[in-house]
Amino acid sequence: MAEHMDDIELLHQFKNEATKEAAYTRIIKKYQEKLYWHIRRMVLDHEDANDVLQNMFIKVWKNLDNFREDSQLYTWLYRIATNESLTFLEQQKKRSSVSISDDSSYISNKLVADKDFDEKKLEWKLQKAIQQLPEKQKAVFNLRYFEEMPYEKMSKVLETSEGALKASYHHAVKKIEDYILNH
């Protein structure tokens, strides 16, 4: 709850011209790393994740004055990060004119290009399995598994019912288990 109170204070500072830039900088410092890793798990590449993060923070700067505070700042930021990531993935799909989710070699090549990649390690098998999921399922899995986000908060971020999210997460886990066991 203290985190939420701090966010309320930051939002009030943002709305004051004298403290606007300092408040924005504090918001970035507070959430940048968490948001980077959320985006990175979706788009894979470090440079792409940085680009998406930058675009996301530009949107935040332009729209924070209109933030109605009917949800927590953290939830609102994750919604923007998720939408920016999905938009980026759709643009990449159009550019390559092949469905990324259907092209596992594209994903494998991106993972293998990572200097830390070792396909024998379970964590890399998990990453490859996650990349086989459709984008929305990937977002649900990442938020639940890595961020440990409760379904209630996730439903606000992804604007989907809790029931649909639970089903989506269940299907994602099943697909990941099948992939890990069979590869």
Secondary structure, DSSP 8 states (H G I E B T S, - for coil): -HHHHHHHHHHHHHTSTTTHHHHHHHHHHHHHHHHHHHHHHHH--HHHHHHHHHHHHHHHHHHGGG--SSS-HHHHHHHHHHHHHHHHHHHHHHHHTS-GGG-HHHHHHHHHTSTT--TTSHHHHHHHHHHTS-HHHHHHHHHHHTS---HHHHHHHHT--HHHHHHHHHHHHHHHHHHHHH-
